[in-house]
Structures are given as structure tokens and as C-alpha cells.
Amino acid sequence: MISKNEAQALYEYYDKLITKLTEAKLALVKGGVKSYTVDDRSLTRFDIDKLSKEIDEAVNKRAEYAAIMNGKKPRRAVGVIPRDF
């Protein structure tokens, strides 16, 4: 498990990433630009679906690190096996 300081750094990273990706998506959706550059990536209108998925993933990761900072354990995946009795 990571420390609270590492979780804080990762939380801030994902927070900035969400801001950048949201700005890119809004610029592309408004139609004022044909392409948008985020860091070293060039995005076009065709990348809007991909951007939406990346934003969702970043929001989930940010929430995970926020939980760690607040002393909660990260969520675990649990599988359910249906059985006939």
C-alpha cells in the first residue's frame, strides 16, 4: 500500500490531468478548433470518445487516491459465483 504523501502527489497529478483533458474536450466539442494539444499529444474531434474514457478513468483514480488519503483502503474487486442449490 502506498503512503499518504504518495497518494497526495498522485491525487494532484490526476486532478491536473482531469483539468487538461476536460479543457481539451470542451474545445473540441465547441468546434472552435480542429485539433487540440495536451502536453505532447495532438487530439482531434475523432478522439472525443477516447477522451471521455480517459476522463472517467482519471476521475476514478483520483477518487481512489482521495480515499487512501482519508485513511480508507482501496476498493477490491470481488467476484460472485452463482450456484444452484
Backbone hydrogen bonds, N-H to C=O, Kabsch-Sander energy under -0.5 kcal/mol:
donor,donor_aa,acceptor,acceptor_aa,energy
7,A,3,S,-2.3
8,Q,4,K,-2.2
9,A,5,N,-2.1
10,L,6,E,-2.5
11,Y,7,A,-2.4
12,E,8,Q,-2.3
13,Y,9,A,-2.0
14,Y,10,L,-2.5
15,D,11,Y,-2.1
16,K,12,E,-2.2
17,L,13,Y,-2.3
18,I,14,Y,-2.4
19,T,15,D,-1.8
20,K,16,K,-2.4
21,L,17,L,-2.8
22,T,18,I,-2.4
23,E,19,T,-2.2
24,A,20,K,-2.1
25,K,21,L,-2.4
26,L,22,T,-2.6
27,A,23,E,-2.2
28,L,24,A,-2.2
29,V,25,K,-2.5
30,K,26,L,-2.4
31,G,27,A,-0.8
32,G,27,A,-0.7
33,V,27,A,-0.8
36,Y,43,L,-2.7
38,V,36,Y,-0.5
38,V,41,R,-2.3
39,D,37,T,-0.5
41,R,38,V,-2.9
43,L,36,Y,-3.7
43,L,41,R,-0.5
45,R,34,K,-0.7
47,D,44,T,-1.8
48,I,45,R,-1.4
51,L,47,D,-2.7
52,S,48,I,-2.3
53,K,49,D,-1.9
54,E,50,K,-2.3
55,I,51,L,-2.6
56,D,52,S,-2.3
57,E,53,K,-2.4
58,A,54,E,-2.3
59,V,55,I,-2.5
60,N,56,D,-2.1
61,K,57,E,-2.3
62,R,58,A,-2.5
63,A,59,V,-2.2
64,E,60,N,-2.0
65,Y,61,K,-2.3
66,A,62,R,-2.0
67,A,63,A,-2.0
68,I,64,E,-1.7
69,M,65,Y,-2.1
70,N,66,A,-1.5
71,G,68,I,-1.5
72,K,67,A,-2.7
